[in-house]
Amino acid sequence: MMTSLSIAPEDIADVLYSWKGIIYYEFVYNRNSGKIRDLIHWMDQIGVQLGGITTDMKKKRDSIRNRLANILASMTPILKEHTLSYDELFVHKRDAKPFVSFLSQCSNQFWSLSTSVGQMMIILQLWNDFCCRGNPYKTNANSIGGFFESLDSNIM
């Protein structure tokens, strides 16, 4: 199959490894992106929850929120390209060119997704730890400040 898709024999192992990784990361993304969106939604509600927040806390929240959104946004085009190109060839049995093009960039896209998925999972672990200490909707500014510091130091 790989040679019929114009993948050089010496690149087949790397392409297959990367493609398999992208399929796994797509699964992880689909399973967890809603949790990141829930976290972003919670962050949007903090001011209401606390009856207002300081300017510094708002700046930190907005910075973290934007970086979280950017993590998701960086993953979406790669996963979308994979799905559309795969479907074009294997589901609709039409054009192979988009999938061949995707496979030619597969290794770089795999490493890009790897970074983003790693960050997403660290963020979700921090969120899970924060939630295990109590209801995040019934917390105080000091706890939220500490949580923001943890997030800030773990998000690129």
C-alpha positions as CSV (number, residue, x, y, z in Angstrom):
1,M,0.0,0.0,0.0
2,M,2.7,2.5,1.0
3,T,4.6,2.1,-2.3
4,S,1.4,2.6,-4.2
5,L,0.9,5.8,-2.3
6,S,4.4,7.0,-3.4
7,I,6.0,6.5,0.0
8,A,9.7,5.7,-0.5
9,P,10.7,2.3,1.0
10,E,13.2,3.9,3.4
11,D,10.4,6.2,4.8
12,I,7.7,3.5,5.3
13,A,8.6,2.7,8.9
14,D,8.6,6.4,9.9
15,V,5.4,7.2,8.1
16,L,3.6,4.2,9.6
17,Y,4.8,5.0,13.1
18,S,3.8,8.6,12.7
19,W,0.4,7.8,11.2
20,K,-0.3,5.3,13.9
21,G,0.6,7.9,16.5
22,I,-1.7,10.5,14.8
23,I,-4.6,8.0,15.0
24,Y,-3.9,7.5,18.7
25,Y,-3.7,11.3,19.3
26,E,-6.9,11.8,17.5
27,F,-8.5,9.3,19.9
28,V,-7.0,11.2,22.9
29,Y,-8.1,14.5,21.5
30,N,-11.7,13.3,20.9
31,R,-11.8,11.8,24.4
32,N,-10.4,14.9,26.2
33,S,-11.1,18.1,24.2
34,G,-14.5,18.5,25.9
35,K,-12.8,18.4,29.3
36,I,-10.5,21.3,28.2
37,R,-13.5,23.2,27.0
38,D,-15.2,22.6,30.4
39,L,-12.1,24.0,32.1
40,I,-12.1,27.1,29.8
41,H,-15.9,27.5,30.6
42,W,-15.1,27.3,34.3
43,M,-12.4,29.9,33.9
44,D,-14.9,32.2,32.2
45,Q,-17.2,31.9,35.2
46,I,-14.6,32.6,37.9
47,G,-15.5,36.3,38.2
48,V,-19.2,35.5,38.8
49,Q,-18.3,32.7,41.2
50,L,-16.1,34.9,43.4
51,G,-18.1,38.0,43.0
52,G,-15.3,39.6,41.0
53,I,-11.6,39.1,40.5
54,T,-8.5,41.3,40.7
55,T,-7.0,42.7,37.6
56,D,-3.9,40.5,38.0
57,M,-6.0,37.4,38.4
58,K,-8.0,38.4,35.3
59,K,-4.8,38.9,33.3
60,K,-3.5,35.5,34.4
61,R,-6.8,33.8,33.6
62,D,-7.0,35.4,30.2
63,S,-3.4,34.4,29.3
64,I,-4.0,30.8,30.4
65,R,-7.3,30.6,28.7
66,N,-5.8,31.8,25.4
67,R,-3.0,29.3,25.7
68,L,-5.4,26.5,26.4
69,A,-7.5,27.5,23.4
70,N,-4.3,27.7,21.2
71,I,-3.4,24.2,22.2
72,L,-6.8,22.9,21.0
73,A,-6.6,25.1,17.9
74,S,-3.1,23.8,17.0
75,M,-4.4,20.2,16.9
76,T,-7.6,20.8,15.0
77,P,-6.2,21.4,11.5
78,I,-3.9,18.4,11.6
79,L,-6.7,16.1,12.7
80,K,-9.2,17.6,10.3
81,E,-6.7,17.1,7.4
82,H,-6.2,13.5,8.4
83,T,-9.9,12.7,8.6
84,L,-10.8,14.5,5.3
85,S,-7.9,13.0,3.3
86,Y,-8.4,9.5,4.7
87,D,-12.2,9.7,4.0
88,E,-11.5,11.0,0.5
89,L,-9.4,7.9,-0.3
90,F,-10.8,5.1,1.8
91,V,-14.4,5.9,2.4
92,H,-15.4,7.8,-0.7
93,K,-12.8,6.0,-2.9
94,R,-12.0,9.1,-4.8
95,D,-8.7,11.1,-4.8
96,A,-5.5,9.7,-3.2
97,K,-3.6,13.0,-3.5
98,P,-4.8,14.6,-0.3
99,F,-3.9,11.4,1.7
100,V,-0.5,11.1,0.0
101,S,0.1,14.7,0.8
102,F,-0.9,14.2,4.4
103,L,1.4,11.1,4.7
104,S,4.3,13.1,3.3
105,Q,4.0,15.5,6.3
106,C,2.9,12.8,8.8
107,S,6.2,12.8,10.8
108,N,6.2,16.6,11.4
109,Q,2.5,16.6,12.2
110,F,3.0,13.7,14.6
111,W,5.6,15.6,16.6
112,S,3.4,18.7,16.7
113,L,0.5,16.7,18.0
114,S,2.7,15.0,20.5
115,T,3.6,18.3,22.1
116,S,0.0,19.5,22.2
117,V,-1.4,16.3,23.5
118,G,1.2,16.1,26.2
119,Q,0.3,19.6,27.3
120,M,-3.4,18.8,27.2
121,M,-2.9,15.8,29.4
122,I,-0.8,17.7,32.0
123,I,-3.4,20.4,32.1
124,L,-6.1,17.8,32.6
125,Q,-4.2,16.2,35.4
126,L,-3.8,19.5,37.2
127,W,-7.5,20.2,36.7
128,N,-8.3,16.7,38.1
129,D,-6.1,17.3,41.1
130,F,-7.7,20.7,41.7
131,C,-11.2,19.2,41.5
132,C,-10.3,16.4,43.8
133,R,-9.4,18.9,46.5
134,G,-13.0,20.2,46.4
135,N,-15.7,21.6,44.2
136,P,-14.1,24.0,41.8
137,Y,-17.3,26.0,41.8
138,K,-17.1,26.5,45.6
139,T,-13.5,27.6,46.0
140,N,-11.7,30.8,47.0
141,A,-9.4,33.2,45.3
142,N,-6.3,31.8,47.0
143,S,-7.0,28.3,45.7
144,I,-7.7,29.6,42.2
145,G,-4.5,31.7,42.3
146,G,-2.5,28.6,43.2
147,F,-4.2,26.6,40.4
148,F,-3.5,29.4,37.9
149,E,0.2,29.3,39.0
150,S,0.3,25.6,38.4
151,L,-1.3,26.0,35.0
152,D,0.9,28.9,34.1
153,S,4.1,27.1,34.8
154,N,3.0,24.0,32.8
155,I,1.7,25.6,29.6
156,M,4.0,26.7,26.8
